[in-house]
Amino acid sequence: MGSLENVLAGGEYLLFDGGLGTMLQREGLLKEGLLPDLLCLTDAPAVTAIHRAYVEAGSQVVTTNTFGSNARKLGDAATVDEVFAAAVKCVRDAGAQYAAADIGPIGELMSPMGELEFSEAYDLFAEQAKAAEKAGADLVIIETMADTLEMVAAAIAAKDSCSLPVFASMTFTASGRTFLGAAPKDAALIMGILGVDALGVNCSAGPADLQPVVAEMLEVAPCPVIVQANAGLPEVVDGKTVYSLPPEDYAAAVLPMVEAGATVIGGCCGTNPTYIAEVAKLVEGRTPTREPVSQEHLRELAEAAADEGGRDGEMLELILDADDRTGLKQAFIDEYDD
């Protein structure tokens, strides 16, 4: 087994797990009105069994069942610390090499389009990052973000609040842009200039649809690039959501992205251990050759994108102008809080 340090330096591939929510659904564990994350407290052996199946399929990294474990969603059901501690234990009990503490969207639109202010989002994400490190996770993965502003809040909070590597992953619509219109290149520049340790895409669509998205990100990424696609587009059959792309076809569509330079690979909705076993074959015996973008060139690219204006350009300008991380946080609060 390789080291996480070598992965982050671009010298090795890293294999994540696949879908968790769809696996919980397949096992009949999801209950209406129950936050799936709470299963770490109420049915830990079942969650651990899913994690273990991924480990046996070849996953080096297993993602904790904490996608929605922020204080707002948990309410009075449990504390953030309690859920992260139980979730990391499930991953450890499954025998995973690395536990990735999962942080998903808060579930509300950010101001000014919604009522969630930047400072509130920052505090919620900071609490999760602190809980992840306290629980003994090896890294944090911020994933399925559709809004670059929310990603900024999460990334700054995670970097400020823990010493763990921070991975960051956006989700894109069929148009190849985020829900609020960010292009893959701009999203990657924002994540890269913030200093995340790996960046990329998850969920969204099938792997073939993500190839152009990943290509744009690879052009500007100063760090390893993540690909965790869905098993094709979802379909509703007999009232249930199903994903029809077979594991072999999934791996075949992921291969061009690996050849192009993506080095952190896994799956999202609809994928299961069989998919991960197929993806594992793609990187077996392979050594990455991609050279990441230098920090100097990254800044040049970010400055050029900032000059183009628009919402993402404004965010890049705020990041580039900040003197330090404290100033960065305050700049976003001043700009986006009412």
Backbone hydrogen bonds in HBPLUS format (Angstrom, degrees):
<---DONOR---> <-ACCEPTOR-->    atom                        ^
c    i                          cat <-CA-CA->   ^        H-A-AA   ^      H-
h    n   atom  resd res      DA  || num        DHA   H-A  angle D-A-AA Bond
n    s   type  num  typ     dist DA aas  dist angle  dist       angle   num
A0007-VAL N   A0003-SER O   3.13 MM   4  6.47 149.6  2.23 143.7 152.5     1
A0008-LEU N   A0004-LEU O   2.93 MM   4  6.21 162.6  1.96 154.5 158.0     2
A0009-ALA N   A0005-GLU O   3.06 MM   4  6.26 133.8  2.28 136.0 148.6     3
A0011-GLY N   A0006-ASN O   2.83 MM   5  5.26 151.1  1.91 167.7 159.0     4
A0010-GLY N   A0007-VAL O   2.92 MM   3  5.14 156.8  1.98 106.8 114.1     5
A0014-LEU N   A0263-THR O   2.91 MM 249  6.33 154.7  1.98 163.3 166.3     6
A0265-ILE N   A0014-LEU O   2.96 MM 251  6.35 151.1  2.04 163.2 172.2     7
A0060-GLN N   A0015-LEU O   2.83 MM  45  5.39 142.8  1.97 139.9 151.5     8
A0061-VAL N   A0015-LEU O   3.04 MM  46  6.26 163.8  2.06 151.8 153.4     9
A0016-PHE N   A0265-ILE O   2.71 MM 249  5.89 168.0  1.72 157.8 161.3    10
A0267-GLY N   A0017-ASP O   3.05 MM 250  6.28 153.7  2.12 146.4 141.6    11
A0023-MET N   A0020-LEU O   3.03 MM   3  4.98 121.5  2.39  94.4 110.2    12
A0024-LEU N   A0020-LEU O   2.81 MM   4  6.12 157.9  1.86 159.0 164.9    13
A0025-GLN N   A0021-GLY O   2.95 MM   4  6.19 150.8  2.03 142.5 151.0    14
A0026-ARG N   A0022-THR O   2.93 MM   4  6.06 153.2  2.00 135.8 143.0    15
A0027-GLU N   A0023-MET O   3.02 MM   4  6.24 146.4  2.13 145.7 153.8    16
A0029-LEU N   A0024-LEU O   2.91 MM   5  5.27 161.3  1.94 165.7 159.9    17
A0028-GLY N   A0025-GLN O   2.96 MM   3  5.08 159.1  2.01 106.7 112.8    18
A0034-LEU N   A0031-LYS O   3.03 MM   3  5.44 165.0  2.05 134.6 135.5    19
A0038-LEU N   A0035-LEU O   2.95 MM   3  5.80 153.6  2.02 128.7 134.4    20
A0039-LEU N   A0036-PRO O   3.01 MM   3  5.67 163.7  2.04 118.9 124.2    21
A0040-CYS N   A0037-ASP O   3.13 MM   3  6.02 166.5  2.15 121.7 125.3    22
A0041-LEU N   A0038-LEU O   2.92 MM   3  5.40 148.8  2.02 110.0 119.2    23
A0042-THR N   A0038-LEU O   3.04 MM   4  6.38 154.2  2.10 146.1 154.3    24
A0043-ASP N   A0039-LEU O   2.73 MM   4  4.90 155.9  1.78 130.2 136.6    25
A0046-ALA N   A0043-ASP O   3.15 MM   3  5.72 128.2  2.43 113.8 125.3    26
A0047-VAL N   A0043-ASP O   3.35 MM   4  6.72 158.6  2.40 151.4 157.6    27
A0048-THR N   A0044-ALA O   2.86 MM   4  6.02 166.3  1.87 161.0 165.2    28
A0049-ALA N   A0045-PRO O   2.94 MM   4  6.06 147.3  2.05 139.5 148.1    29
A0050-ILE N   A0046-ALA O   3.30 MM   4  6.61 148.9  2.40 141.9 148.1    30
A0051-HIS N   A0047-VAL O   3.09 MM   4  6.46 164.7  2.12 152.3 156.5    31
A0052-ARG N   A0048-THR O   2.79 MM   4  6.02 158.4  1.83 152.5 158.9    32
A0053-ALA N   A0049-ALA O   3.07 MM   4  6.27 147.5  2.18 139.7 147.4    33
A0054-TYR N   A0050-ILE O   3.29 MM   4  6.67 147.7  2.40 146.4 154.0    34
A0054-TYR N   A0051-HIS O   3.06 MM   3  5.29 124.5  2.38 100.0 113.9    35
A0055-VAL N   A0051-HIS O   3.04 MM   4  6.45 154.2  2.10 149.4 157.2    36
A0056-GLU N   A0052-ARG O   2.90 MM   4  6.16 161.7  1.94 153.6 157.8    37
A0057-ALA N   A0053-ALA O   3.12 MM   4  6.27 128.5  2.40 129.5 142.5    38
A0057-ALA N   A0054-TYR O   3.04 MM   3  4.92 129.6  2.31  91.8 106.1    39
A0059-SER N   A0054-TYR O   2.99 MM   5  5.51 163.6  2.02 148.0 142.7    40
A0058-GLY N   A0055-VAL O   3.03 MM   3  5.21 151.9  2.11 103.3 112.2    41
A0098-TYR N   A0060-GLN O   2.96 MM  38  6.15 147.5  2.06 164.4 163.2    42
A0062-VAL N   A0098-TYR O   3.04 MM  36  6.39 163.8  2.07 161.3 162.3    43
A0100-ALA N   A0062-VAL O   3.00 MM  38  6.03 171.4  2.01 144.9 147.4    44
A0064-THR N   A0100-ALA O   2.88 MM  36  6.04 166.4  1.90 159.8 160.2    45
A0069-SER N   A0066-THR O   3.00 MM   3  4.92 172.3  2.00 115.4 116.4    46
A0104-GLY N   A0067-PHE O   3.02 MM  37  4.69 132.8  2.25 131.9 133.5    47
A0070-ASN N   A0068-GLY O   2.90 MM   2  5.80 139.4  2.07 100.3  91.4    48
A0074-LEU N   A0070-ASN O   2.97 MM   4  6.14 164.2  2.00 163.1 168.3    49
A0075-GLY N   A0071-ALA O   3.03 MM   4  5.87 152.5  2.11 137.8 144.3    50
A0077-ALA N   A0074-LEU O   2.97 MM   3  5.59 151.6  2.05 146.2 145.0    51
A0083-VAL N   A0079-THR O   3.16 MM   4  6.47 163.3  2.19 153.6 156.6    52
A0084-PHE N   A0080-VAL O   3.05 MM   4  6.22 173.1  2.05 158.8 161.0    53
A0085-ALA N   A0081-ASP O   2.97 MM   4  6.00 159.5  2.01 147.2 153.3    54
A0086-ALA N   A0082-GLU O   3.07 MM   4  6.22 162.7  2.10 146.1 150.7    55
A0087-ALA N   A0083-VAL O   2.81 MM   4  5.93 156.6  1.86 150.9 158.4    56
A0088-VAL N   A0084-PHE O   2.92 MM   4  6.00 166.1  1.94 151.0 153.9    57
A0089-LYS N   A0085-ALA O   3.12 MM   4  6.24 153.4  2.20 140.1 147.7    58
A0090-CYS N   A0086-ALA O   3.06 MM   4  6.35 148.9  2.16 142.9 150.6    59
A0091-VAL N   A0087-ALA O   3.23 MM   4  6.59 153.8  2.30 145.9 152.0    60
A0092-ARG N   A0088-VAL O   2.91 MM   4  6.22 161.6  1.95 153.7 158.9    61
A0093-ASP N   A0089-LYS O   2.81 MM   4  5.96 163.8  1.83 154.0 158.4    62
A0094-ALA N   A0090-CYS O   3.14 MM   4  6.29 127.8  2.43 133.0 145.7    63
A0094-ALA N   A0091-VAL O   3.10 MM   3  5.10 135.0  2.31  95.1 107.9    64
A0095-GLY N   A0092-ARG O   2.97 MM   3  5.29 156.7  2.02 108.9 116.5    65
A0138-ASP N   A0099-ALA O   2.87 MM  39  5.32 154.4  1.94 143.9 152.5    66
A0101-ALA N   A0139-LEU O   2.80 MM  38  6.17 162.7  1.83 160.9 155.6    67
A0141-ILE N   A0101-ALA O   2.92 MM  40  5.94 169.5  1.93 143.5 145.0    68
A0103-ILE N   A0141-ILE O   2.94 MM  38  6.12 157.0  1.99 156.8 153.6    69
A0143-GLU N   A0103-ILE O   3.00 MM  40  6.35 155.5  2.06 152.8 160.3    70
A0116-LEU N   A0109-LEU O   3.20 MM   7  6.08 157.6  2.26 164.9 158.8    71
A0114-GLY N   A0110-MET O   2.83 MM   4  4.88 144.1  1.95 115.2 120.2    72
A0111-SER N   A0116-LEU O   2.72 MM   5  5.37 150.8  1.81 146.1 140.8    73
A0120-GLU N   A0117-GLU O   3.11 MM   3  5.33 120.3  2.49 101.1 115.5    74
A0121-ALA N   A0117-GLU O   3.03 MM   4  6.36 164.1  2.05 158.8 163.1    75
A0122-TYR N   A0118-PHE O   2.85 MM   4  6.05 165.8  1.87 156.4 160.7    76
A0123-ASP N   A0119-SER O   3.07 MM   4  6.25 161.1  2.11 142.8 147.1    77
A0124-LEU N   A0120-GLU O   3.06 MM   4  6.34 158.5  2.11 150.4 156.0    78
A0125-PHE N   A0121-ALA O   2.95 MM   4  6.20 167.7  1.96 160.7 163.5    79
A0126-ALA N   A0122-TYR O   2.80 MM   4  5.95 157.8  1.85 153.6 160.8    80
A0127-GLU N   A0123-ASP O   3.07 MM   4  6.20 155.4  2.14 143.5 148.9    81
A0128-GLN N   A0124-LEU O   3.30 MM   4  6.61 151.5  2.39 140.8 147.8    82
A0129-ALA N   A0125-PHE O   2.94 MM   4  6.25 161.9  1.97 155.7 160.4    83
A0130-LYS N   A0126-ALA O   2.98 MM   4  6.16 162.9  2.00 152.7 156.8    84
A0131-ALA N   A0127-GLU O   3.05 MM   4  6.19 155.5  2.11 140.9 147.9    85
A0132-ALA N   A0128-GLN O   2.85 MM   4  6.11 149.6  1.94 149.5 158.2    86
A0133-GLU N   A0129-ALA O   3.14 MM   4  6.43 163.1  2.17 151.1 153.6    87
A0134-LYS N   A0130-LYS O   2.97 MM   4  6.13 163.8  2.00 150.1 155.3    88
A0135-ALA N   A0131-ALA O   2.91 MM   4  5.99 143.9  2.04 141.7 150.9    89
A0137-ALA N   A0132-ALA O   3.09 MM   5  5.56 168.6  2.11 158.4 155.0    90
A0136-GLY N   A0133-GLU O   3.04 MM   3  5.17 149.1  2.14 102.0 111.6    91
A0140-VAL N   A0165-PRO O   2.93 MM  25  6.27 168.3  1.94 168.0 171.8    92
A0167-PHE N   A0140-VAL O   2.77 MM  27  6.05 175.0  1.78 164.9 166.1    93
A0142-ILE N   A0167-PHE O   2.87 MM  25  6.11 170.0  1.88 149.4 147.8    94
A0169-SER N   A0142-ILE O   2.77 MM  27  6.10 147.1  1.87 158.0 168.6    95
A0145-MET N   A0169-SER O   3.39 MM  24  6.62 175.9  2.39 146.1 145.1    96
A0171-THR N   A0145-MET O   2.88 MM  26  5.68 152.8  1.96 141.7 139.6    97
A0151-MET N   A0147-ASP O   3.03 MM   4  6.38 154.2  2.10 149.0 157.1    98
A0152-VAL N   A0148-THR O   2.87 MM   4  6.11 151.8  1.95 144.0 151.4    99
A0153-ALA N   A0149-LEU O   3.04 MM   4  6.37 159.7  2.09 147.9 152.3   100
A0154-ALA N   A0150-GLU O   2.96 MM   4  6.21 160.5  2.00 149.2 154.4   101
A0155-ALA N   A0151-MET O   2.79 MM   4  5.94 165.4  1.81 156.5 160.6   102
A0156-ILE N   A0152-VAL O   2.94 MM   4  6.00 171.8  1.95 155.1 157.6   103
A0157-ALA N   A0153-ALA O   3.05 MM   4  6.03 160.4  2.08 140.9 147.2   104
A0158-ALA N   A0154-ALA O   2.88 MM   4  6.01 159.9  1.92 147.6 153.3   105
A0159-LYS N   A0155-ALA O   2.96 MM   4  6.06 165.1  1.98 149.3 153.6   106
A0160-ASP N   A0156-ILE O   2.88 MM   4  5.99 150.8  1.97 147.8 156.2   107
A0161-SER N   A0157-ALA O   2.93 MM   4  5.88 141.8  2.08 143.8 153.5   108
A0162-CYS N   A0158-ALA O   3.16 MM   4  5.97 137.4  2.35 150.0 152.6   109
A0197-ASP N   A0166-VAL O   2.73 MM  31  5.37 151.6  1.81 151.8 159.2   110
A0168-ALA N   A0198-ALA O   2.92 MM  30  6.26 150.2  2.01 141.4 150.6   111
A0200-GLY N   A0168-ALA O   2.97 MM  32  6.52 128.5  2.25 148.1 157.9   112
A0170-MET N   A0200-GLY O   2.96 MM  30  6.37 159.5  2.01 147.6 141.9   113
A0202-ASN N   A0170-MET O   3.01 MM  32  6.20 154.1  2.08 151.7 156.3   114
A0173-THR N   A0177-ARG O   2.72 MM   4  5.64 172.1  1.73 159.5 156.6   115
A0176-GLY N   A0173-THR O   2.97 MM   3  5.55 166.4  1.99 119.0 123.2   116
A0178-THR N   A0182-ALA O   2.97 MM   4  5.10 156.0  2.03 136.4 143.7   117
A0181-GLY N   A0178-THR O   2.87 MM   3  4.96 165.9  1.88 112.3 115.1   118
A0187-ALA N   A0183-ALA O   2.96 MM   4  6.23 165.1  1.98 162.1 166.9   119
A0188-ALA N   A0184-PRO O   2.88 MM   4  6.03 159.4  1.93 149.7 155.4   120
A0189-LEU N   A0185-LYS O   2.89 MM   4  6.14 151.2  1.98 146.2 154.5   121
A0190-ILE N   A0186-ASP O   2.96 MM   4  6.20 159.4  2.00 150.3 155.1   122
A0191-MET N   A0187-ALA O   3.01 MM   4  6.27 167.3  2.03 151.4 154.6   123
A0192-GLY N   A0188-ALA O   2.76 MM   4  5.82 157.7  1.81 146.6 154.1   124
A0193-ILE N   A0189-LEU O   2.85 MM   4  5.88 166.1  1.87 150.6 154.0   125
A0194-LEU N   A0190-ILE O   3.15 MM   4  6.21 136.6  2.35 138.3 149.0   126
A0196-VAL N   A0191-MET O   3.37 MM   5  6.03 173.1  2.37 161.3 159.4   127
A0195-GLY N   A0192-GLY O   3.01 MM   3  5.24 150.4  2.09 102.9 112.3   128
A0199-LEU N   A0224-PRO O   3.03 MM  25  6.53 158.0  2.08 162.0 164.5   129
A0226-ILE N   A0199-LEU O   2.75 MM  27  5.66 151.6  1.83 126.4 134.8   130
A0201-VAL N   A0226-ILE O   3.12 MM  25  6.01 159.6  2.17 134.4 134.3   131
A0228-GLN N   A0201-VAL O   3.04 MM  27  6.37 149.8  2.13 148.9 156.5   132
A0203-CYS N   A0228-GLN O   2.84 MM  25  6.39 132.2  2.07 165.5 165.4   133
A0205-ALA N   A0203-CYS O   2.70 MM   2  5.91 117.8  2.09 122.2 106.3   134
A0230-ASN N   A0205-ALA O   2.89 MM  25  5.35 159.3  1.93 152.3 148.9   135
A0209-ASP N   A0206-GLY O   3.17 MM   3  5.55 124.9  2.49 107.1 119.5   136
A0210-LEU N   A0207-PRO O   3.09 MM   3  5.07 134.0  2.31  95.7 108.6   137
A0211-GLN N   A0208-ALA O   3.40 MM   3  5.51 159.3  2.44 101.8 107.8   138
A0214-VAL N   A0210-LEU O   2.89 MM   4  6.11 167.1  1.91 166.8 169.0   139
A0215-ALA N   A0211-GLN O   2.97 MM   4  6.13 153.5  2.04 146.8 154.8   140
A0216-GLU N   A0212-PRO O   3.16 MM   4  6.36 154.3  2.23 142.4 147.0   141
A0217-MET N   A0213-VAL O   3.18 MM   4  6.51 157.1  2.23 145.9 152.2   142
A0218-LEU N   A0214-VAL O   2.86 MM   4  6.06 158.5  1.90 156.4 161.8   143
A0219-GLU N   A0216-GLU O   3.26 MM   3  5.38 134.1  2.49  96.7 108.4   144
A0220-VAL N   A0217-MET O   3.12 MM   3  5.65 147.8  2.23 111.5 119.6   145
A0221-ALA N   A0217-MET O   2.96 MM   4  5.83 134.4  2.17 156.7 170.5   146
A0293-VAL N   A0221-ALA O   3.01 MM  72  5.75 172.1  2.02 139.3 137.0   147
A0263-THR N   A0225-VAL O   3.18 MM  38  5.92 138.6  2.36 141.9 152.7   148
A0264-VAL N   A0225-VAL O   3.17 MM  39  6.03 163.0  2.20 150.9 145.9   149
A0227-VAL N   A0264-VAL O   2.85 MM  37  6.31 151.1  1.93 165.5 174.1   150
A0266-GLY N   A0227-VAL O   3.05 MM  39  6.41 139.7  2.22 162.6 158.7   151
A0268-CYS N   A0229-ALA O   2.67 MM  39  5.26 133.6  1.88 155.3 143.9   152
A0231-ALA N   A0269-CYS O   2.93 MM  38  6.38 156.0  1.98 167.3 170.0   153
A0245-LEU N   A0231-ALA O   3.31 MM  14  5.18 155.2  2.38 137.4 131.3   154
A0235-GLU N   A0242-VAL O   2.83 MM   7  5.30 154.6  1.89 153.2 161.6   155
A0242-VAL N   A0235-GLU O   2.68 MM   7  5.30 165.8  1.70 161.5 166.6   156
A0237-VAL N   A0240-LYS O   2.74 MM   3  5.24 157.3  1.79 159.9 157.3   157
A0240-LYS N   A0237-VAL O   2.95 MM   3  5.24 162.7  1.98 112.7 118.4   158
A0250-TYR N   A0246-PRO O   2.91 MM   4  6.17 152.1  1.99 154.8 164.0   159
A0251-ALA N   A0247-PRO O   3.01 MM   4  6.27 166.6  2.03 153.9 155.6   160
A0252-ALA N   A0248-GLU O   3.01 MM   4  6.20 154.6  2.08 141.2 148.7   161
A0253-ALA N   A0249-ASP O   3.05 MM   4  6.22 144.7  2.17 142.2 150.1   162
A0253-ALA N   A0250-TYR O   3.14 MM   3  5.29 125.9  2.45  98.3 111.7   163
A0254-VAL N   A0250-TYR O   3.00 MM   4  6.30 134.3  2.22 143.5 156.9   164
A0254-VAL N   A0251-ALA O   3.13 MM   3  4.97 128.7  2.41  92.2 106.1   165
A0255-LEU N   A0251-ALA O   2.99 MM   4  6.15 145.2  2.11 149.7 158.0   166
A0257-MET N   A0254-VAL O   2.93 MM   3  5.48 130.6  2.18 116.1 129.3   167
A0258-VAL N   A0254-VAL O   3.14 MM   4  6.51 148.5  2.24 149.5 158.8   168
A0258-VAL N   A0255-LEU O   3.02 MM   3  5.04 119.7  2.40  99.1 114.6   169
A0259-GLU N   A0255-LEU O   2.87 MM   4  6.15 163.2  1.90 161.4 166.2   170
A0260-ALA N   A0256-PRO O   2.94 MM   4  6.05 134.4  2.15 130.9 142.9   171
A0261-GLY N   A0257-MET O   3.12 MM   4  6.33 124.1  2.45 132.1 144.6   172
A0262-ALA N   A0257-MET O   2.92 MM   5  5.64 164.5  1.94 154.6 149.4   173
A0261-GLY N   A0258-VAL O   3.11 MM   3  5.22 141.2  2.26  98.5 109.6   174
A0271-THR N   A0268-CYS O   3.04 MM   3  5.81 163.8  2.07 143.9 148.6   175
A0275-TYR N   A0272-ASN O   2.94 MM   3  5.47 128.0  2.22 117.1 129.6   176
A0276-ILE N   A0272-ASN O   3.25 MM   4  6.63 157.8  2.30 151.4 158.0   177
A0277-ALA N   A0273-PRO O   2.93 MM   4  6.13 153.1  2.01 148.3 155.1   178
A0278-GLU N   A0274-THR O   3.22 MM   4  6.49 147.4  2.33 138.6 146.3   179
A0278-GLU N   A0275-TYR O   3.09 MM   3  5.17 120.3  2.46  95.3 109.9   180
A0279-VAL N   A0275-TYR O   2.94 MM   4  6.30 155.2  2.00 150.4 157.8   181
A0280-ALA N   A0276-ILE O   2.84 MM   4  6.02 150.7  1.93 148.3 156.2   182
A0281-LYS N   A0278-GLU O   3.21 MM   3  5.43 133.2  2.44  99.3 110.6   183
A0282-LEU N   A0279-VAL O   2.89 MM   3  5.26 138.1  2.07 107.1 119.1   184
A0286-ARG N   A0283-VAL O   3.07 MM   3  5.11 168.0  2.08 122.7 123.4   185
A0298-LEU N   A0294-SER O   2.81 MM   4  6.00 155.3  1.87 151.4 159.6   186
A0299-ARG N   A0295-GLN O   3.02 MM   4  6.20 157.9  2.07 145.1 149.4   187
A0300-GLU N   A0296-GLU O   3.17 MM   4  6.47 154.7  2.24 141.9 148.8   188
A0301-LEU N   A0297-HIS O   2.91 MM   4  6.18 160.8  1.94 154.0 158.4   189
A0302-ALA N   A0298-LEU O   2.85 MM   4  6.07 158.8  1.89 151.5 157.9   190
A0303-GLU N   A0299-ARG O   2.84 MM   4  6.00 157.9  1.88 150.2 155.9   191
A0304-ALA N   A0300-GLU O   3.06 MM   4  6.26 155.6  2.12 145.4 151.7   192
A0305-ALA N   A0301-LEU O   2.97 MM   4  6.23 156.8  2.02 147.6 153.9   193
A0306-ALA N   A0302-ALA O   2.85 MM   4  6.03 151.3  1.93 146.6 155.0   194
A0307-ASP N   A0303-GLU O   3.05 MM   4  6.25 147.0  2.16 142.0 150.0   195
A0308-GLU N   A0305-ALA O   3.13 MM   3  5.25 141.7  2.28  98.5 109.4   196
A0309-GLY N   A0306-ALA O   3.10 MM   3  5.57 160.9  2.14 111.4 117.4   197
A0314-GLU N   A0310-GLY O   2.91 MM   4  6.16 151.8  1.99 151.6 159.1   198
A0315-MET N   A0311-ARG O   3.12 MM   4  6.46 151.9  2.21 142.9 150.3   199
A0316-LEU N   A0312-ASP O   2.96 MM   4  6.20 159.6  2.00 146.9 152.3   200
A0317-GLU N   A0313-GLY O   2.96 MM   4  6.20 152.6  2.04 144.4 151.9   201
A0318-LEU N   A0314-GLU O   3.04 MM   4  6.34 155.1  2.10 146.4 152.4   202
A0319-ILE N   A0315-MET O   3.00 MM   4  6.30 158.7  2.05 151.8 157.4   203
A0320-LEU N   A0316-LEU O   2.87 MM   4  6.06 165.8  1.89 154.4 158.3   204
A0321-ASP N   A0317-GLU O   2.97 MM   4  6.02 147.6  2.08 145.7 153.7   205
A0322-ALA N   A0319-ILE O   3.36 MM   3  5.45 148.3  2.46  99.7 108.3   206
A0328-LEU N   A0324-ASP O   2.87 MM   4  6.10 143.9  2.00 144.2 155.6   207
A0329-LYS N   A0325-ARG O   3.00 MM   4  6.22 166.7  2.02 150.5 151.7   208
A0330-GLN N   A0326-THR O   3.12 MM   4  6.33 168.0  2.13 149.0 152.4   209
A0331-ALA N   A0327-GLY O   2.87 MM   4  5.96 148.6  1.97 142.7 151.3   210
A0332-PHE N   A0328-LEU O   3.23 MM   4  6.52 155.8  2.29 151.8 156.2   211
A0333-ILE N   A0329-LYS O   3.05 MM   4  6.35 154.3  2.12 148.8 156.7   212
A0334-ASP N   A0330-GLN O   2.85 MM   4  6.01 164.7  1.87 152.3 156.2   213
A0335-GLU N   A0331-ALA O   3.06 MM   4  6.18 145.4  2.18 136.2 145.6   214
A0336-TYR N   A0332-PHE O   2.85 MM   4  5.81 158.0  1.90 149.6 154.6   215
A0337-ASP N   A0333-ILE O   2.95 MM   4  5.21 154.8  2.01 136.7 140.6   216
